[in-house]
Amino acid sequence: MCRYRRPSFIVALFLLPLALIVISCAVGEEDEIRALKDIPGGFEGPHVQDIGPHSARIVFRTNTPVVCNVAYGTDDDYGRLSLMAMTGPLTDHDVQLLGLEPTTTYHFRVTVTDSASNVYQSDDLTFITSEGGGGTKPSGRNVATLSEGANIVGVSSNWGGGDLDSTFGGNKAIDGLLGTEWSSNGDGDAAWIEIELERRYNINAIGFWTRTMGNSGQIFSFNVITDEGQQLGPFDLPDASTIYYFEVQTQARRLRFEVATSSGGNTGAVEIEAYALEGR
């Protein structure tokens, strides 16, 4: 009988130190993440602002400069991550969450890291998106997408001097994804982007969703110039929470979108659309 128990006893003695190491490491990893309330100097927030049907902003302040991210999703497993765009360690934080669904409860958690690599994290928090806005989706199909053969033929600039396929490049405005966006390199009211469609269409509506950085980067109104020189607009954008649709009647293959008024800075667009009726 002892012959068969002795190996199990030896194995248990061998595995016990390994188990203690694993437990110790797990506790150590947990201890490395501290509560956001314990950050030196304290913090204010986080607050959820500009809640729309498809986006929201997480705003908070720390007295210690940190870099931050916000994990979010429809449950506390999150699944998506948003960073504060184009910045280093700061005390004022404004993170935009994109690609949300209307009237849906979202969970989010803020994580910040200071210059000493200390990590602080908020509790699980929630908010509910608003009902759909921006008007009724137009008839026809959106022909101003990469998948429909459209392309960007000109842009005032891409943030950081990147190309059209860069993180904030012009192609992000017509990729059909609500989690990406085109940003100019500080062009403000001088920002523009020109889309060439696969062929000439009778356009019956356009859609535009402006990006925002809270206090800057938001377009308030814009004009559209066709390849035949027709000017459409100006079109007013009430806010940056969703895409807004505008009825038009024009025939064009190229559409140049020009900022008319804005809050300045890195103006750009989450998504730009142009609708044509089938077969036209």
N, C-alpha and C positions, 0 to 999 in steps of 0.2 A: 504493500500500500504506500509506504513511504517513498519507494522508488518513483512513483508516479506523481506525488505531491511536490517533491523537492524541486523539479524543474519549474513548476508554476511559481513556487516561492522565490526562486532565483530571478525569474522573469519579472515578478512583481517588484523585487528590490531594485532591479535595473530600470524599470519604467517609472518608479516613484520620483527620482530626481528629475527625470525628463518632464513629468507632469508638473512638478513644482516650478520648473523653469518656464513652461508654457503659461501657467497661471500667473507667475510673476510678470512675464512679458505683457500679458493681456491687461493686468492691472496697471502696469507702467504706461501702456499706450492710452488707457482711459484717463490716467492722471494728467497726461500731456495736454488734453483738451480742457480748458478752464471755462467757467461760466462767463458769459459776456458781462454780467453785472460786476465781475471782479476785475475788469480791465482798469489799470491805473488811471486815475483822473476821472473815471466814470464815463457814462455815455447818455445820450438822449435818444429815445426811440427804441426799436425801429417803428416808423409810421408807414402805413400804406396810403398812398396818395394817387390821384388821377386814375381811379379804378374804372376801367371801361369794359366792354364785352370781350376784348381780345388782348388787353394789356393792363399793366399796373406798374407803379413805381414804389420801391422800397427806399425810404429816406431815413437817415439817422446821423448822429454826430458823435465822434469820439474826441476826447481831449488829447489822446496820443495818436500820432500819425500811423495809420495801418493800411494794408491792402485788404480788400474784402471780396466775398462772393456770396451769392444767395442761391441756395438749392431750393427747388420748388417742384410741385406736382400735385396730383389729385389725392394723394395720400402721404403718409409720413415716410414712405420710401423715396419720395421726391422723384428722382429720375432725370431732372434737368438742372442745369447750372447756368447762372448769369453772372457776368463780371461787370464791374464798373468800367465803362469803355474808355480806353486811351488815357489812363492816368496811373500814377504811382501812389506811394503812401500819402494819404490825406486824412483830414479830420472831418470834412463834410462829405457824406456819401449819398449817392443817388443812383440806384440800380434799377434798370427797366426790365420788366418781365414781359416777354412777347409770346405770341402764339397761343393765347388762352382761349377757352371756350366760354360763351355767354352763360350767365346764371349758373355758375359752377363754383363749388367750394375748393379753394386751393390752399395747400399747406406750404409753408416756407420756413427756412432756417438760415440765419445769418452767421457766417464764419469770418473772423478777421485774424490777421497775423501781423504782429508788430515787428520792429527792426531786430529784436532779439530772437525772432522765430517762435515766440510764444503764441499759441493758438487759443482763441476765445470763441465761444459759440453760444448763440441764443437758444431758448427753448423752441419747441415746435409751435408755430403760430399759423393763423388762418385768416382768410378773407374770402368774400364772395364777389365774383365778377357781375357786372351789370347786364341788363338785357341788350340784345343786338342793337346797334345804331348805325348811323351813316347813310340811312336810306335803303330802299329796296335794291337788291342786286339786279343790274340791267338784264334785258333780254339779249340773247345771242351768246357768243363765246368770247372769252378774253384772248385776243390775238397778239397781245403784247407780252408774250412769254418766250423764254428760250425754247421750250418744248414745242411751240407753234412756229418756230423758225425766225422769231424776232431776235434782234441783236442791238447792242449799244454801239453807235457809230461816233459818238462824241460826248465828252463830259468836261465840265469846268475843271474838276480835279477829283482824285480819289484820296482819301485820308492817308497821310504818311507817304504820299507819292507812289502808292501801290498801283498795280495794273487792274484791269477790269475784273479779274478773278480773285483779287486779294480779299482779305477778310471784310473790308468795307468798300470793295470795288463796285463799279457801276452795275455789273451783272446781278448783284444782290437785289436790285430793285425790280428785276423781271424774272426772278427764279421761281416764283410761286410759293416761296417759303416765308411764313410770317415770323420766323425766328432769326432772319438775317436782314441786313439793311445796308444801303449805300450811304456813305458819308463823304461830303466834300472835305477838303483840307482847309477849313476856315473861310470858305467863300461867302458866307452870309447871304445877303441879297443878290450877290453876283453868281450864285450857283445855278447851273443848268445841266440838263442831261438830254440827249437826243436818241430816240429809239427808231430803228428802221424795222418795219414789219416785213413779213415774207413777201407780200405783194400789196398792191393798192386795195384798200377796203373802204366801204361806206361805214364810217364810224358813227355809232348812235349814242355812245356814252364813254366816259373815261372815269377812272377811279384813282385816288391818290391818298396814300397814308404817309404823313410826315413823321420823320424821326424826331426825337427830342432828347435833350440832356438836362431837362428840368428848367434851368434858367437860360439856356441857350440852345442853338441847334434846331429850333422849331420853326417851320414854315407856316405863316399865317394866310398867305394868298399866293397864287401862281397864275401864269399865263401859259398857253400852249400855242406854238407856231407850227403850221404845217409846211410841207415841202413846197407848196404853192404860194406861201407867204400869207396865208389866212391866219389872223390872230383870234384865238378863243380865250375868253376870260375877261377880267380876272375872276378866279374861283376862290372863294373863302373857305378856309379850313377851321372849323370851330375849336378843335383840340387835336391832340395826338393819340387819342385812345383807340381809334379804329380807322378803317378806310372810309372815305367819303366819295359818293358817286355824283356825277354831273352829266346831265343830258346834253348832247351836242349833235350837230348835223354837219358832217364834213366828209370829204373824200381825201384820203391821204395814204402815203406809204411811210412817210417820216413824220414824227411828232417830236418837237423840241419843247421840253418842259422847263420854264424859266421862273425862278423865284421872283415874286413881286415885293412881298414884305415878309420879314422874319424877325426872330429875336437875335439874329447874328450867330457867328460861330460856325460850327461844323454842320451846316444844314445838309439835308439829304432826305431819303425816302425809304420807308420799310418796304413798300410795294407800290408799283405803278401799273395800271391796267387800261386797256382800250378794248371796247366791245364792238363787235360787228355781227349782224344777223347772218345766219347760216346761208351759204351760197352767194354772199355778196362781198 
